[in-house]
Amino acid sequence: MLVQNLAVLVLAGFVGFAVISKVPNTLHTPLMSGTNAIHGIVLLGGLIVAGLGAQSALDKVLLVIAITFGTINVVGGFLVTDRMLGMFKDRPNRISPDRTKR
């Protein structure tokens, strides 16, 4: 059973890499929002399974890894999305080098 699960994990990694590498730059931010939602679900699922009680030490280690990576991706995704949205905010008028306003 473990070998089958590892095979699915490796194949999913290859498929994910193939799909993400073909995404154009203009769609990267909306795609990141979708992956934030997916990792939020992974994070919630990991917390629920951890709360119900993991049976073995391997289960506990995998849960900690899933929760850690899910948290890193969600927080990083929100930081990047906030930075991208900050690029569209109006900036106050700045003084140009010749001391006149733009």
Buried (B, 14 or more C-beta within 10 A) or exposed (E): EEEEEEEEEEEEEEEEEEEEEEEEEEEEEEEBEEBBEEBBEBBEBBBEBBEEEBEEEEEBEBBEEBBEBBBEBBEEBEEBBEEEEEEEEEEEEEEEEEEEEE
